[in-house]
Amino acid sequence: MNNLLAKKDLTAEQLAMVQSEMNKKGKSKGIAYALWFFLGGLGGHCYYAGNIGMAMAFRR
């Protein structure tokens, strides 16, 4: 919700720049699935997604 409030005052050009940056930082689903398949028991896919707490839970 806060993101919507922050974006409402941006111009179309600024919104395009924000969207471009978000696309660059996005994670690949294919890589996440490969990590899950090969390293799922160790939480490799969670580390990749940035969910460190859940990844640590997989290791216990």
Beta strands, then each sheet from edge to edge (+ up, - down):
end
